Amino acid sequence: MRFLFLALAMTIQSAHAEDGLKLFERIDHIGSLAREPMVVEHPSGALFLSGFASQVTGTDWTVPPFLWRSDDQGKTWQAVDVGSSEDGAQGNSDVDLTVGPDGTIYFITMGFNRSTKRGTHVAMGVSHDVGATWNWQFLSRNDLDDRPWVAVSPDNVAHAIWNDGKGVRHFVSTDSGKAWQERARIHDKGGSSHLAVGADNRVAVRIGSVSASGQVFHEGVDLIAVSQDGGQSWQHHAPPGEVKWVLPGGEGMFRWVDPLAWGPDGSLYHLWSEGETVWLGWSRDFGASWDKRVISREEGIAFYPYMTSNEAGDLAATWFVSNEQGLTARLASIHVQGETLQVHTAAPFTPLSWQDTTEVRKPDTAGEYVPAIRLSSGEIGVATPIQDAHENRYGFSWWVFAMNR
């Protein structure tokens, strides 16, 4: 064991907060709640951020989803008119955003009946003019539709996935989102935990046991599906971690999003947590075998990880930590060079979110991940919800981190 520790120490170069990432700015936008947000940067420099409404008041799944835009690096934000319900702009739950290489913005959202706790539909919005106008279509209107994701390849092929209690569905667009074709299901069981799309027709999907908004549990389903032909065929591989999937409220830590990312060299990365430990795994053979390293050991339970990569292959990773002192979020910048990881971490930061009730003031994640993206400026942008029923204060915070300068 001692030899193993020394070997790992030689391959991980880490930096504490004072030597690594520093918080330079936090901007609070007050208005409508952006629960479980998602954010992207357009090639024009515009930022787009979405999230969904209160789980208490946001009961209408036919209303247009929320979207905001910033043209000054996040200092100010304006609501975007994404269209009407009659146009197909409908959604009150999970969202995802991405931008294609041609500048097309993809905005996928789902409806959720909070009375029955069942998904109602998946809708896709597409903008070809930097968010000025939107075209919408329903990709599905099936009972139990849940957790949609969208990602676009460097050669402009868009992939959308979600689950419905009967496995993971897969749609593809080759014309910038104008038309979508359904492919065979990626798997006939499990939930759509995450989606990553890379160059040369590489697609990877994380699939776990929980699906259909927690209404369906497929015991033993825990895999990473990888395609090297744009989703025409799939190979299913065991993930590198030792995790347990449970239903919400079950014994153990609930997990939903265990993220994936492709590197420019074809490496596949996977981030997950086990108790107090956060792990990064990488595969050089499309998921068939894995190396893994600990990137953080926390004084508390680490959970709800998230990760993104840029064109250079640099990773931005986030997770929550819960302990006796409260609930905080973490951010790490990870640079992979050969077998060496350079990990820079920021000081813990506290999102302004509490359980959405005035009866008790208890910290809450207000979602199941913290989105972080590498900006064209070289900084890392992070979005967290503002959910404060006691002060009647709702919105989102935009955090900007950078290496010490």
PyMOL commands that set and color helices and strands:
alter all, ss='L'
color gray80, all
select helices_A, chain A and resi 2-11+17-19+85-87+212-214
alter helices_A, ss='H'
color red, helices_A
select strands_A, chain A and resi 12-15+21-30+35-41+47-52+66-70+78-79+95-99+105-113+118-127+135-140+146-152+158-163+168-173+181-187+191-197+203-208+210-211+216-217+223-227+235-237+260-262+268-274+277-283+291-297+301-309+315-323+326-337+340-345+372-374+380-388+393-403
alter strands_A, ss='S'
color yellow, strands_A
deselect
rebuild
show_as cartoon
